[in-house]
Amino acid sequence: MATQQVYDVIIVGGGPAGCATALALHRIDSPCSVLFIDDADPAMFKIGESLPGIAVQTLAYLSPTLSDRISHDTAQGDHARCSGNASIWSSHELHEEYSLTRLYGSGWHLDRALFDESLRQAVREAFDKSNDNSLPSRIVREQFVSIEKHDGVWCVHTKHPDMGTTNRYYSKWAVDATGRKASLARKLGAATLKNDKLLAFYSLFVSPEDDGDRRTLIEATESGWWYTSSLPHNRRIVVYHTDDDDPSAKLARTADGFLNLLHSHAHHISSIITTHHHDFFPGQKFPRSTSANSSVLDPICNDREHWCAVGDAAMAFDPLSSQGMITALNAGCFIGEELAKRISMESEGAGSDEICSIPDYYAALAQKYEMEKKQYYRLARFDGGFWAKRQL
């Protein structure tokens, strides 16, 4: 083991939470050595495009270049500004909330893959500027395979996605930022506890014209709820949320079933799709589906064993809260700062008075989220099976 290079932290997962953790670790006076393992395909479409205006604070904290990069990409037409929210929820009437009434103004409808790549580029820049350590921080594009501990040090096994070659890396701390699958934490015996059975069925549409609607539109129906957002280049995402055991879930898995549900029940969103001649994006044969339930990892971290989770790997939220990305970024900031404190404390033999409890942070987050989620669902005008279990 003495001949092996040992990083302070290995982060597995290159989404917003993982990037924020890496960037926060590199804001301290004596940056930690970080290995950032990510196998994301920057060209692959990703759902989760909404970023609120308040995110400018977090982005400025993480990197001085991020806000400028997003502004540049927006000006180039690769991201779109969001003009506000509209909902058909508590009644059949359309309720609108405009971004101009918010303290931080309009948010974004992002090209999510491009945004994530901008975050990873900010990580590369931060690593390059602070690589005067004996062990430089770096990013590797490899797939996580497994993890175990040897003599108090984590050993992470990876595989190159193209060549199939394998590697081993060593660290004092390990961070799971792999999203809802929590790949690393599950290898360590943690379990994801799901609070419901919510699924999201989504389709990407494209129109021959700009439909001009920059709102996020949410529409409640008898068996679930829909939302749509405009995306750059005349594209539009349409998502249907229902439980996996609801009869409509089976219909939503096919293109015809998805469209029938949309046009039969979500009349406002249907109107946007039909009026502007939206059609399925070329090459898309059927809607995709993904888990959208509320969940929490148990345990979220283990200070004694030196591992923790962040973002959706630690705690995932019903998309109705619209808190996924900003919560992941803020959690990454917190985890990065807390790991830096712990690493500094261990190297200097200092006291632990300044460190904060990671489980307490997530417990407070969960309490706030559950309270707001119940409030939203209780406002819905429906009371059938899907809604009743969420209005308790």
C-alpha distance (Angstrom), angle and dihedral (degrees) to the residues before:
residue distance angle dihedral
M1 . . .
A2 3.81 . .
T3 3.81 90.6 .
Q4 3.81 93.5 51.9
Q5 3.78 123.1 95.5
V6 3.79 108.6 -120.2
Y7 3.80 118.9 -158.5
D8 3.78 121.3 -152.9
V9 3.81 90.5 -128.9
I10 3.78 137.3 11.4
I11 3.81 114.3 -161.1
V12 3.80 116.9 -163.9
G13 3.82 112.9 -160.2
G14 3.79 130.6 44.4
G15 3.81 103.4 -144.2
P16 3.82 126.1 111.2
A17 3.82 95.0 -72.3
G18 3.80 94.6 49.1
C19 3.81 93.0 45.0
A20 3.81 92.6 47.9
T21 3.81 90.3 50.5
A22 3.81 91.7 51.1
L23 3.80 93.0 46.7
A24 3.82 93.0 47.4
L25 3.81 90.1 51.1
H26 3.79 88.6 55.4
R27 3.81 96.2 51.0
I28 3.80 93.5 75.2
D29 3.81 123.3 95.8
S30 3.80 93.4 -108.6
P31 3.81 104.4 34.4
C32 3.76 118.3 -145.9
S33 3.78 122.3 -120.2
V34 3.79 106.5 -104.1
L35 3.78 132.9 -172.8
F36 3.78 110.9 -158.7
I37 3.81 113.5 -160.6
D38 3.79 116.5 -165.1
D39 3.79 135.0 155.4
A40 3.81 99.5 179.4
D41 3.79 119.2 145.7
P42 3.85 104.1 -131.4
A43 3.81 90.6 -157.1
M44 3.82 96.2 56.1
F45 3.81 118.2 103.1
K46 3.80 113.6 -113.6
I47 3.76 129.8 -164.2
G48 3.80 119.3 -136.5
E49 3.77 102.0 76.2
S50 3.82 104.1 157.1
L51 3.80 119.5 103.9
P52 3.83 118.9 172.6
G53 3.79 122.5 -133.5
I54 3.81 92.6 -112.0
A55 3.82 87.5 69.2
V56 3.82 88.9 82.9
Q57 3.81 87.5 80.2
T58 3.79 93.5 54.9
L59 3.81 93.7 43.0
A60 3.82 91.4 51.1
Y61 3.80 90.0 50.0
L62 3.80 92.6 50.9
S63 3.80 99.4 45.9
P64 3.82 136.9 -5.2
T65 3.81 90.4 -138.2
L66 3.81 101.8 49.1
S67 3.80 98.7 80.9
D68 3.80 91.4 46.9
R69 3.79 91.3 48.9
I70 3.81 92.7 50.8
S71 3.81 91.3 46.1
H72 3.81 89.5 51.2
D73 3.80 92.7 48.8
T74 3.80 90.2 47.6
A75 3.80 91.1 51.6
Q76 3.81 88.2 50.1
G77 3.80 89.8 54.6
D78 3.81 95.4 -110.9
H79 3.83 93.7 115.5
A80 3.82 126.5 31.4
R81 3.78 130.0 -144.5
C82 3.81 116.7 -120.5
S83 3.81 113.8 -129.1
G84 3.81 94.8 -160.5
N85 3.79 145.2 -71.7
A86 3.79 129.2 -65.6
S87 3.78 124.6 -172.2
I88 3.78 140.7 -175.9
W89 3.75 96.0 -163.4
S90 3.80 121.8 115.8
S91 3.82 93.2 30.1
H92 3.79 141.0 3.6
E93 3.79 88.6 -93.5
L94 3.80 121.2 99.7
H95 3.80 112.5 -115.0
E96 3.80 116.9 -161.5
E97 3.80 133.3 -164.6
Y98 3.79 116.4 -171.6
S99 3.79 124.5 -146.1
L100 3.79 90.6 -130.9
T101 3.79 88.6 71.8
R102 3.82 92.4 57.9
L103 3.79 124.0 92.3
Y104 3.80 93.8 -126.1
G105 3.78 97.0 35.8
S106 3.77 126.2 -138.7
G107 3.76 124.8 0.6
W108 3.79 128.6 -153.6
H109 3.77 142.4 -94.8
L110 3.78 96.9 -147.4
D111 3.73 137.2 -155.3
R112 3.78 84.8 -124.4
A113 3.81 97.3 -158.8
L114 3.81 90.1 52.0
F115 3.80 91.9 47.2
D116 3.80 92.0 51.1
E117 3.80 89.8 49.4
S118 3.82 89.1 51.8
L119 3.80 88.6 54.5
R120 3.80 91.1 49.8
Q121 3.81 90.2 49.0
A122 3.81 88.9 53.2
V123 3.82 88.0 52.8
R124 3.82 90.6 51.4
E125 3.80 90.6 50.8
A126 3.80 92.5 48.1
F127 3.80 91.0 49.7
D128 3.81 92.0 48.6
K129 3.82 92.8 51.7
S130 3.79 95.5 49.8
N131 3.77 102.0 37.5
D132 3.78 96.6 118.0
N133 3.80 90.0 107.0
S134 3.78 120.5 110.8
L135 3.81 86.1 -112.9
P136 3.82 109.9 39.6
S137 3.79 119.8 -143.3
R138 3.77 114.8 -116.4
I139 3.81 146.6 169.3
V140 3.79 121.9 -122.2
R141 3.80 125.0 -169.2
E142 3.77 100.1 -138.5
Q143 3.80 138.9 123.0
F144 3.78 121.2 -106.6
V145 3.82 111.6 -119.8
S146 3.80 109.5 167.2
I147 3.79 146.3 -30.6
E148 3.76 135.9 -145.2
K149 3.79 138.2 159.5
H150 3.81 126.9 -109.5
D151 3.79 120.9 -175.9
G152 3.79 92.3 -21.7
V153 3.83 94.5 -49.0
W154 3.80 126.6 106.7
C155 3.78 117.1 -119.9
V156 3.82 113.1 -159.6
H157 3.80 119.2 -165.9
T158 3.80 119.5 -152.3
K159 3.79 139.7 176.9
H160 3.79 128.7 -148.0
P161 3.84 107.7 -116.1
D162 3.80 94.3 -138.5
M163 3.80 108.5 27.7
G164 3.80 97.5 33.3
T165 3.81 92.9 -135.0
T166 3.80 117.2 147.4
N167 3.79 132.6 -134.4
R168 3.78 139.7 -176.2
Y169 3.79 124.8 -144.6
Y170 3.79 130.0 -174.6
S171 3.79 132.3 -146.6
K172 3.78 145.2 160.6
W173 3.82 93.0 -130.6
A174 3.81 132.1 30.4
V175 3.81 125.0 -157.2
D176 3.79 124.5 -163.2
A177 3.82 110.2 -147.5
T178 3.81 95.4 152.8
G179 3.80 96.2 120.8
R180 3.79 127.0 -123.9
K181 3.79 93.0 -19.2
A182 3.85 90.4 65.0
S183 3.80 89.2 -159.6
L184 3.79 97.4 176.4
A185 3.81 97.8 42.0
R186 3.79 92.7 49.0
K187 3.81 89.4 54.9
L188 3.81 85.6 58.4
G189 3.80 93.5 52.3
A190 3.80 100.4 -96.3
A191 3.81 118.2 139.7
T192 3.79 131.5 -147.8
L193 3.80 110.5 -128.6
K194 3.82 111.6 -152.9
N195 3.79 119.3 -153.1
D196 3.81 97.4 -165.6
K197 3.81 143.5 -1.1
L198 3.80 100.5 -107.9
L199 3.80 117.5 155.2
A200 3.79 129.2 -174.1
F201 3.81 118.6 -143.4
Y202 3.78 110.9 -166.8
S203 3.77 139.0 -178.3
L204 3.76 131.3 -173.8
F205 3.81 115.7 -135.8
V206 3.79 131.6 -169.1
S207 3.81 130.2 -159.4
P208 3.81 131.5 -158.3
E209 3.81 86.8 -129.3
D210 3.79 140.0 38.8
D211 3.81 105.1 -97.5
G212 3.82 90.3 -156.5
D213 3.81 94.8 -140.7
R214 3.82 109.0 129.0
R215 3.80 97.0 171.7
T216 3.77 128.8 110.0
L217 3.80 102.1 -123.5
I218 3.82 121.4 -159.0
E219 3.80 122.5 -172.2
A220 3.81 127.7 -174.6
T221 3.80 119.4 -145.3
E222 3.80 134.4 178.0
S223 3.81 96.3 -90.6
G224 3.79 102.2 30.0
W225 3.78 142.8 -40.4
W226 3.79 138.3 -76.8
Y227 3.74 134.8 -152.1
T228 3.76 136.3 -176.2
S229 3.79 135.4 -169.7
S230 3.76 131.2 -176.4
L231 3.79 116.4 -118.3
P232 3.80 131.2 -163.1
H233 3.80 120.3 -78.6
N234 3.83 96.0 35.0
R235 3.78 93.1 -63.7
R236 3.79 127.0 137.7
I237 3.78 131.6 -167.0
V238 3.82 118.2 -143.7
V239 3.81 119.1 -169.9
Y240 3.81 132.0 -174.1
H241 3.82 120.1 -161.5
T242 3.79 122.5 -160.6
D243 3.79 138.9 134.1
D244 3.79 118.3 -80.3
D245 3.81 91.3 -120.5
D246 3.81 95.3 49.8
P247 3.84 112.7 109.5
S248 3.80 90.1 -125.4
A249 3.83 90.2 62.7
K250 3.79 90.6 70.3
L251 3.80 91.2 50.8
A252 3.81 92.7 47.7
R253 3.80 91.9 60.3
T254 3.82 92.7 72.8
A255 3.79 127.7 63.0
D256 3.81 93.8 -123.7
G257 3.79 92.8 44.8
F258 3.80 92.3 48.7
L259 3.81 92.0 50.7
N260 3.81 92.6 45.3
L261 3.79 91.2 53.0
L262 3.79 91.2 46.2
H263 3.79 97.1 49.6
S264 3.80 94.5 39.4
H265 3.80 99.2 49.0
A266 3.83 113.7 12.0
H267 3.79 97.5 60.7
H268 3.81 99.1 167.9
I269 3.80 94.3 49.3
S270 3.80 89.8 42.1
S271 3.80 89.1 55.7
I272 3.81 91.9 56.4
I273 3.80 91.5 49.3
T274 3.80 95.7 48.0
T275 3.81 98.8 37.7
H276 3.80 93.1 55.5
H277 3.81 96.6 37.4
H278 3.79 96.0 -116.6
D279 3.78 115.5 -179.5
F280 3.78 134.4 -179.5
F281 3.79 112.9 -72.3
P282 3.84 110.5 -97.8
G283 3.77 112.0 -86.5
Q284 3.80 94.9 20.4
K285 3.79 107.1 122.0
F286 3.80 99.9 172.1
P287 3.83 139.6 2.3
R288 3.76 118.1 -83.2
S289 3.78 122.3 -130.5
T290 3.78 133.5 -151.4
S291 3.79 137.6 172.9
A292 3.80 112.5 -89.0
N293 3.80 100.2 170.8
S294 3.77 128.1 126.3
S295 3.79 109.8 -102.3
V296 3.78 142.3 163.8
L297 3.78 131.4 -158.8
D298 3.80 117.0 -122.4
P299 2.96 107.9 -124.0
I300 3.81 103.7 15.2
C301 3.78 92.7 -166.9
N302 3.78 145.0 -6.2
D303 3.79 114.5 -146.1
R304 3.77 92.9 -173.0
E305 3.80 93.0 52.9
H306 3.82 92.6 39.4
W307 3.79 102.6 -123.8
C308 3.80 135.4 113.6
A309 3.78 141.6 167.4
V310 3.79 128.9 -127.8
G311 3.80 136.8 -169.2
D312 3.80 118.9 2.2
A313 3.79 90.3 -13.3
A314 3.81 87.8 66.9
M315 3.79 101.5 32.9
A316 3.80 131.2 -5.9
F317 3.78 127.5 -163.9
D318 3.79 138.4 -148.4
P319 3.85 103.5 -99.0
L320 3.81 89.8 -125.5
S321 3.81 86.9 81.9
S322 3.84 90.4 60.7
Q323 3.79 85.7 -147.9
G324 3.80 101.2 114.4
M325 3.79 103.0 103.3
I326 3.80 101.1 31.9
T327 3.81 90.2 45.5
A328 3.82 90.2 50.6
L329 3.80 91.7 50.0
N330 3.81 93.2 47.7
A331 3.80 92.3 45.5
G332 3.80 89.1 51.8
C333 3.80 89.7 53.5
F334 3.80 90.4 51.2
I335 3.82 95.7 45.5
G336 3.81 92.3 46.5
E337 3.79 92.0 51.3
E338 3.80 93.1 45.9
L339 3.80 93.9 48.6
A340 3.79 90.1 49.1
K341 3.82 89.3 54.0
R342 3.78 92.1 48.9
I343 3.80 94.1 47.8
S344 3.80 91.6 47.5
M345 3.79 91.3 47.2
E346 3.80 92.1 51.4
S347 3.81 94.3 47.2
E348 3.81 93.8 47.0
G349 3.77 98.0 35.5
A350 3.81 90.0 -125.9
G351 3.80 127.6 156.1
S352 3.78 124.7 -88.2
D353 3.81 99.8 -126.9
E354 3.81 94.6 112.7
I355 3.78 99.2 51.0
C356 3.79 120.6 99.6
S357 3.78 128.0 -142.9
I358 3.80 112.2 -100.8
P359 3.84 93.6 -158.7
D360 3.83 90.1 50.6
Y361 3.81 90.4 52.4
Y362 3.79 91.5 54.2
A363 3.81 93.1 41.9
A364 3.81 90.2 57.0
L365 3.80 90.1 46.8
A366 3.81 91.4 51.2
Q367 3.80 93.5 48.0
K368 3.80 92.5 52.7
Y369 3.80 92.5 45.1
E370 3.83 95.1 48.9
M371 3.78 91.8 50.3
E372 3.80 92.9 50.6
K373 3.82 93.6 43.1
K374 3.80 93.1 54.3
Q375 3.78 90.0 48.2
Y376 3.82 91.6 53.3
Y377 3.79 94.6 47.3
R378 3.80 93.8 46.2
L379 3.81 88.8 58.2
A380 3.80 92.2 60.0
R381 3.79 116.2 109.9
F382 3.81 94.2 -135.0
D383 3.80 127.1 81.9
G384 3.82 103.7 -177.7
G385 3.80 125.8 124.7
F386 3.81 96.5 -73.2
W387 3.79 91.9 50.4
A388 3.79 100.8 36.3
K389 3.80 94.6 63.1
R390 3.83 89.9 52.3
Q391 3.80 95.8 46.6
L392 3.81 96.4 59.5
